[in-house]
Amino acid sequence: MPGRPPVTADTTTATTGSPAPLLLRGGRPYGEDVQDILIREGRIAAIDGELEVPDGVEVIDAEGCVILPGLVDLHTHLREPGGEEAETVETGTRAAARGGFTAVHAMANTTPVADTAGVVEQVAMRGEAAGWCAVRPVGAVTVGLQGERLAELDAMANSRARVRVFSDDGKCVHDPVLMRRALEYVKSFDGVIAQHAQDPRLTEGAQMHEGLVSAELGLTGWPAVAEESIIARDVLLAQHVGSRLHVCHLSTAGSVDIVRWAKQRGIAVTAEVTPHHLLLTDENVRQFDAVFKVNPPLRTAADVEAVREGLADGTIDIVATDHAPHPADAKDREWDQAAMGMTGLETALSLVQSTMVDEGRLSWRDVARVLSEKPAEIGRDQDHGRPVAVGEPAHLLVWDPHPVRVADPAEHASQGRNSPFAGLELPGANRLTLLGGRPTVRDGAVVER
C-alpha cells in the first residue's frame, strides 16, 4: 500500500497523555464506500468522502483497506496467573493487538482459578497496565472449576472487574442442578453462563473425534453426542429459568441443529465457533502432530460445512479464538500425553476471511458483527464493539484483505508457538490497530511505547 508510514514510536502526546490526532485516508468502513476518518482525543471526530487535513494531524493511507471496529474475543486463555511459562497478560494482549483485537475476555482456568473478586480484579489490572487491549476477566462458575459448589458469582460481578461472563471452560458444569442454580443466579445482574459442552463420562480418555479416522488410528474417540447432549440439556434449563446461556466452541452439525431449534423457540442462547473448527478436520490428526490436538476435537468435513453454514445464517452468533498457548514441551510429546489447545489470536481474522468472506458467505459488515459487535454484546462490554461512527471511541482495525502471507508462529507475539496453521498461506494483513485512538500495531508490528 503506497505511502504507508513506517512503524514508529507511539503518537500519544507526552504532556497530556491523550493520543495525537490521526486521519485515516481512503479506507472503506465495513468494506463499503470509501471514507476518510478523522480521530481526535481518542474518538471519531468526522467521517466523510474526502476530509481536509487539519494542521498537526498525521495522515495514514488506508487505501484498499477495510475499516472495522476493533475485534473482541469472548474466549482467550492468557494463562496468568500461574501459567506464565505458556503466556502472560502482557504477551497475550500483544498477540491480541496484532490480530486486530481491542478487547479480550480472559478465561478462568488459571492458578489460582479466577473464582474470587480478588483474582478477577488482579487480571483486569494487569491488562490495564499492559495497555495493548482491554482485558475482561471471565469468572469461574464453580469453586476451583471442580463442579461441586458455586463460586463467588455476585462478588465477581460487583467487583471492579464487573464480570458478566462465567465459565468453567476446560471443564463442563455437568451437574444439572448446579447448572440450573448458576443460570438462576446470574439473572440478577444480567450475566451469562458460558458452557464447555462435554459430557465427562462419554469422553473418558478421549483423544480425538470419534469416527472413521479414530477407528483407523486406534485412538479413543470423543463422540459428537457428548457435546450435543449437554447443549440440549442446557438450552432447556435456560428456557426453564429464563436466563442467558452461551455455548463455547460449538463444533458439530448436531450442535448447530440444537442451537437453531432453541433460537426458533425464543430461548436466550448464543453460540461461538472457533477459527480452527471452520477449516481443519479430523483428517489432520493422521499426521500424529499434537499441534492438531484440541478440545473439542477437530471434527469431520461435514461438521465443518455445518458450522460454516450456521455462522452464515446467524445460528452461530460469533467467532471466538479459544486461544490456548502451551509451552513447547507440552506439545512436543506422544499424542496421548500432549496438551490440548491451539493459539489463535494472530490468525483469526485471516481464517474468517478465507473460509467465510472470500467464499461469499459473510460480508465485511457481517465480520464486524461476529468478531466485534456481538461478542461485546454477549459480554456486556459497552466500551467495545461500537459502530464506526462519529462520536464513538476510536477502537479500530485497518485491515488490508489483499496480501497473502505464509503463517509463521515464530513471528507471533504470543509466547505459544502451537499454531496448526504454520506454513499455510493466509489472506489479509493488519495495517493498524487503534485502542482509543492510540496505535498499538502498525503494519503488523507492535508499537512500543
C-alpha positions in Angstrom: 0.0 0.0 0.0 1.9 3.1 -1.2 2.6 5.9 1.2 2.0 3.9 4.4 4.0 5.3 7.2 6.8 3.2 8.8 6.4 1.7 12.2 7.2 4.5 14.6 7.0 5.2 18.3 3.6 5.8 19.8 2.0 9.1 18.8 0.5 9.7 22.3 1.1 13.3 23.4 3.7 13.1 26.1 2.3 16.1 28.1 -1.4 15.3 28.2 -1.4 11.5 27.7 -4.1 11.9 25.0 -3.5 10.3 21.6 -2.3 12.6 18.8 -4.9 13.2 16.1 -5.0 11.0 13.0 -6.6 11.0 9.7 -7.3 7.6 8.0 -7.3 8.4 4.3 -9.3 6.4 1.8 -10.3 3.4 3.7 -13.7 1.6 3.4 -15.6 1.3 6.7 -17.2 -2.2 6.7 -15.8 -2.8 3.3 -18.3 -0.4 1.7 -17.9 3.3 0.5 -14.5 5.0 0.6 -14.4 7.4 3.5 -11.9 9.5 5.4 -12.0 9.2 9.2 -10.6 11.9 11.5 -9.7 10.9 15.0 -9.2 13.4 17.8 -8.8 12.8 21.6 -9.4 9.1 21.2 -12.7 9.4 19.4 -14.0 9.5 15.8 -14.4 13.2 15.1 -15.5 13.1 11.5 -16.3 10.8 8.6 -16.7 12.0 5.1 -15.8 11.2 1.5 -12.7 13.5 1.5 -11.7 15.5 4.5 -9.3 18.3 4.6 -6.2 17.6 6.7 -6.1 19.9 9.7 -2.7 21.2 10.9 -0.8 18.8 13.1 -2.7 15.7 12.0 -0.9 12.6 10.9 -2.3 11.1 7.7 -2.4 7.3 7.4 -3.0 5.9 3.9 -5.8 3.3 4.2 -6.5 3.0 0.5 -7.8 -0.5 -0.3 -8.3 -1.4 3.3 -11.4 -2.3 5.2 -12.1 -0.3 8.4 -13.6 -2.4 11.2 -14.4 -1.8 14.8 -11.7 -3.3 16.9 -12.2 -7.0 17.3 -13.5 -8.5 20.6 -12.6 -12.1 21.6 -15.0 -13.7 24.1 -12.7 -16.7 24.7 -9.0 -16.2 25.3 -6.6 -18.0 27.6 -4.0 -15.6 28.9 -2.7 -18.2 31.4 -1.7 -15.6 34.0 -1.6 -16.0 37.0 0.1 -19.4 37.3 0.8 -20.3 33.7 3.3 -17.7 32.8 5.6 -20.3 31.1 2.8 -20.5 28.4 1.6 -16.9 28.2 1.2 -13.7 30.2 -1.3 -10.9 30.1 1.4 -8.8 28.5 2.3 -11.3 25.7 -1.2 -12.4 25.2 -2.6 -8.9 24.8 0.3 -8.0 22.4 -0.8 -11.0 20.3 -4.4 -9.8 20.5 -3.4 -6.4 19.2 -1.5 -7.9 16.3 -4.7 -9.9 15.5 -6.7 -6.7 15.4 -8.4 -7.2 18.8 -9.0 -4.3 21.2 -10.7 -6.4 23.9 -10.4 -10.0 25.1 -12.2 -12.0 27.7 -9.7 -13.9 29.8 -10.8 -17.4 30.8 -10.8 -18.5 34.4 -8.7 -21.7 34.3 -5.6 -20.0 35.8 -3.7 -20.8 39.0 -5.3 -19.7 41.3 -8.6 -20.1 39.5 -10.4 -16.9 38.8 -13.2 -17.7 41.2 -13.0 -14.7 43.6 -13.2 -11.0 43.3 -9.5 -10.7 44.1 -8.3 -12.8 41.3 -10.5 -11.3 38.6 -9.5 -7.8 39.7 -5.9 -8.8 39.5 -6.3 -10.0 35.9 -8.1 -6.8 34.9 -5.5 -4.6 36.5 -2.7 -6.4 34.7 -4.5 -6.0 31.4 -4.9 -2.3 32.1 -1.2 -2.0 33.0 -0.1 -3.8 29.8 -2.2 -1.4 27.7 -2.4 -3.4 24.5 -6.1 -4.1 24.7 -8.9 -4.2 27.3 -8.9 -7.4 29.4 -12.3 -8.5 30.7 -11.9 -11.4 33.1 -14.3 -14.4 32.9 -15.2 -15.7 36.3 -15.4 -19.4 37.2 -18.8 -20.9 37.7 -17.7 -23.3 40.4 -15.0 -23.1 43.1 -11.7 -24.3 41.7 -13.6 -25.5 38.5 -14.4 -28.6 40.5 -18.1 -28.6 39.7 -19.2 -29.0 43.3 -20.4 -25.6 44.5 -20.9 -22.2 43.0 -18.1 -19.7 43.1 -18.5 -16.1 44.3 -20.5 -15.0 41.3 -22.1 -12.0 42.9 -18.8 -10.8 44.4 -17.1 -11.0 41.0 -20.0 -9.3 39.3 -19.8 -6.4 41.8 -16.0 -6.1 41.8 -14.0 -3.5 39.9 -13.7 -6.1 37.1 -17.6 -6.1 36.7 -17.6 -9.7 35.5 -20.6 -10.7 33.4 -19.4 -13.9 31.7 -18.8 -17.0 33.9 -17.4 -20.3 32.6 -15.6 -23.4 33.8 -14.1 -23.7 30.3 -11.9 -26.7 30.1 -14.4 -28.5 32.3 -18.1 -28.9 31.8 -20.6 -27.9 34.5 -22.0 -31.4 34.3 -24.3 -31.4 37.4 -27.7 -30.2 36.1 -28.8 -28.9 39.5 -25.7 -26.8 39.8 -26.1 -25.6 36.2 -29.6 -24.6 36.9 -28.6 -22.7 40.1 -25.8 -20.9 38.2 -28.3 -19.8 35.4 -30.7 -18.6 38.0 -28.0 -16.7 40.0 -26.6 -14.7 37.1 -30.0 -13.3 36.1 -29.8 -10.8 38.9 -27.0 -8.9 37.2 -27.7 -9.8 33.6 -24.8 -12.3 33.4 -24.3 -15.3 31.2 -23.1 -18.8 31.7 -20.6 -19.9 29.0 -20.7 -23.7 28.9 -17.9 -26.0 27.8 -20.3 -28.7 26.5 -18.6 -32.0 27.2 -20.2 -34.9 29.0 -17.3 -36.2 31.1 -18.5 -39.8 31.2 -18.8 -40.0 27.4 -15.3 -38.6 26.8 -13.2 -40.5 29.3 -9.7 -40.9 27.8 -10.9 -39.3 24.6 -8.0 -38.3 22.2 -9.9 -37.1 19.1 -13.2 -37.1 17.3 -15.0 -40.5 17.4 -15.4 -41.7 13.8 -13.8 -43.5 10.9 -10.4 -41.8 11.4 -10.2 -42.6 15.2 -11.1 -46.2 14.5 -8.4 -46.4 11.8 -5.8 -44.8 14.1 -6.8 -46.7 17.2 -7.4 -43.6 19.3 -10.1 -43.3 21.8 -12.9 -41.2 20.3 -14.8 -38.1 21.6 -18.3 -38.6 20.2 -20.4 -35.7 18.9 -23.2 -36.7 21.2 -21.0 -35.8 24.2 -21.3 -32.2 23.1 -24.8 -32.2 21.8 -26.4 -33.8 24.8 -25.1 -31.1 27.1 -26.2 -28.3 24.8 -29.7 -29.9 24.5 -30.0 -30.1 28.3 -28.7 -26.6 28.9 -30.9 -24.8 26.4 -33.9 -26.4 28.1 -32.6 -25.3 31.5 -32.0 -21.8 30.2 -35.6 -21.7 28.9 -36.9 -23.1 32.2 -35.3 -20.4 34.4 -35.4 -17.6 31.8 -31.6 -17.0 31.8 -28.9 -16.5 29.2 -26.7 -19.4 28.0 -23.7 -19.2 25.8 -22.2 -22.3 24.1 -18.4 -22.3 23.9 -16.6 -23.6 20.8 -19.5 -25.4 19.2 -18.1 -28.0 16.8 -20.7 -30.4 15.4 -23.5 -30.4 12.9 -25.9 -31.7 15.6 -25.0 -28.9 17.9 -25.8 -26.4 15.2 -29.2 -28.0 14.8 -29.9 -27.9 18.5 -29.0 -24.2 18.8 -31.1 -23.4 15.7 -34.1 -25.3 17.3 -33.6 -23.4 20.6 -33.4 -20.0 18.9 -36.6 -20.7 16.9 -38.4 -21.1 20.2 -37.0 -17.9 21.6 -34.6 -19.4 24.1 -31.8 -16.9 25.1 -28.9 -19.0 23.8 -25.9 -17.7 21.9 -23.0 -19.8 20.4 -19.5 -19.4 19.2 -17.3 -21.3 16.7 -13.5 -21.2 16.6 -11.5 -20.3 13.5 -9.9 -23.8 13.6 -13.3 -25.5 13.5 -14.1 -23.5 10.4 -11.2 -25.1 8.5 -9.5 -28.1 10.0 -10.9 -31.7 10.2 -10.1 -35.0 11.9 -8.1 -36.0 8.8 -5.3 -33.7 10.1 -4.9 -36.0 13.0 -3.4 -38.7 10.7 -0.1 -36.7 11.0 0.0 -37.5 14.7 1.3 -34.0 15.2 0.0 -32.8 18.6 -0.5 -29.3 17.3 -3.8 -30.6 16.0 -4.9 -31.9 19.4 -7.6 -29.7 20.7 -10.8 -29.7 22.9 -13.4 -30.1 21.4 -11.6 -32.1 18.8 -11.4 -31.4 15.1 -14.5 -32.9 13.6 -15.4 -34.2 10.1 -15.7 -32.2 6.8 -19.5 -32.4 7.2 -19.3 -30.8 10.6 -17.0 -28.0 9.1 -19.6 -27.3 6.4 -22.4 -27.3 9.0 -20.7 -24.7 11.3 -19.8 -22.5 8.3 -23.5 -22.6 7.3 -24.5 -21.9 10.9 -22.3 -18.9 11.1 -23.5 -17.6 7.8 -27.2 -17.9 8.7 -26.8 -16.5 12.2 -27.4 -19.6 14.2 -23.8 -19.3 15.5 -23.5 -15.8 16.8 -19.8 -15.2 16.9 -16.3 -16.4 16.2 -14.1 -16.8 19.3 -10.5 -17.8 19.2 -10.1 -20.2 22.2 -6.5 -19.0 22.0 -4.8 -21.7 24.1 -0.9 -21.3 24.2 1.3 -24.0 25.6 5.0 -24.3 26.3 6.8 -26.3 23.6 7.4 -29.3 25.9 3.6 -29.7 26.5 3.1 -30.3 22.8 6.4 -31.9 21.9 5.5 -35.4 23.1 3.5 -38.5 22.2 -0.1 -37.7 21.1 -1.8 -39.3 24.1 0.4 -37.3 26.5 0.3 -33.9 24.7 -1.8 -31.0 25.9 -4.9 -29.9 24.1 -5.1 -26.4 22.6 -4.1 -24.1 19.8 -3.1 -20.5 19.5 -5.5 -18.3 17.5 -5.4 -14.6 18.2 -3.0 -13.7 15.4 -4.6 -15.8 12.6 -8.3 -15.5 13.4 -9.4 -12.8 11.0 -7.4 -14.3 8.1 -9.1 -17.6 8.7 -12.6 -15.9 8.8 -11.7 -14.1 5.6 -10.5 -17.2 3.8 -13.4 -19.5 4.9 -16.3 -17.1 5.0 -15.7 -13.7 3.3 -13.7 -14.9 0.3 -16.2 -17.8 -0.2 -19.1 -15.2 -0.3 -20.7 -16.4 3.0 -20.1 -13.3 5.0 -19.8 -9.6 4.2 -17.3 -7.4 6.0 -20.2 -5.9 7.9 -21.1 -9.4 9.0 -17.5 -9.8 10.1 -17.8 -6.8 12.3 -20.9 -8.4 13.8 -19.4 -11.8 14.6 -16.0 -10.7 15.6 -16.7 -7.4 17.4 -20.3 -6.2 18.0 -22.0 -9.4 19.1 -19.1 -10.7 21.3 -19.2 -7.3 23.1 -22.9 -7.5 23.5 -22.8 -11.1 24.9 -20.1 -10.0 27.4 -22.0 -6.8 28.2 -18.9 -4.7 27.2 -20.4 -1.3 26.5 -17.0 0.3 25.5 -16.1 -2.1 22.6 -17.8 -3.4 19.6 -19.1 0.1 18.9 -20.1 1.3 15.4 -17.6 3.1 13.1 -19.4 6.4 13.6 -18.8 10.0 14.7 -18.6 10.3 18.5 -17.6 6.7 19.1 -14.4 5.6 20.7 -11.6 5.0 18.1 -11.2 1.3 18.8 -10.5 0.5 15.2 -8.8 -2.0 12.9 -7.4 -1.1 9.4 -7.3 -4.5 7.6 -5.8 -5.0 4.1 -7.6 -8.0 2.6 -5.3 -8.3 -0.4 -1.9 -9.6 0.7 -1.3 -13.3 1.1 1.3 -14.4 3.7 2.6 -17.6 5.0 1.8 -18.2 8.6 4.9 -18.4 10.8 4.4 -18.9 14.6 8.0 -17.8 15.2 6.9 -14.3 14.2 3.9 -14.2 16.6 3.8 -12.0 19.7 2.3 -14.8 21.7 4.7 -17.0 23.7 2.8 -20.0 22.4 4.1 -21.5 19.1 1.4 -24.2 18.9 -0.4 -22.9 15.8 -1.8 -25.5 13.5 -1.5 -23.1 10.6 2.2 -22.9 10.3 3.2 -22.9 6.6 -0.3 -22.2 5.5 -1.0 -19.3 3.1 -3.4 -16.9 4.7 -5.1 -13.8 3.3 -5.0 -10.3 4.7 -2.7 -8.1 6.8 -3.2 -5.9 9.8 -2.2 -2.3 8.8 -3.2 -0.6 12.0 -4.9 -1.3 15.3 -6.1 1.7 17.3 -7.0 1.4 21.0 -8.8 4.6 22.0 -7.1 6.4 19.1 -3.6 5.1 20.1 -1.8 2.9 17.6 -0.9 -0.4 19.2 0.1 -2.1 15.9 1.3 -0.7 12.6 1.9 -2.9 9.6 1.7 -6.0 11.7 4.3 -4.8 14.3 3.5 -3.9 17.8 4.1 -0.2 18.5 6.4 0.0 21.6 5.5 2.9 23.9 
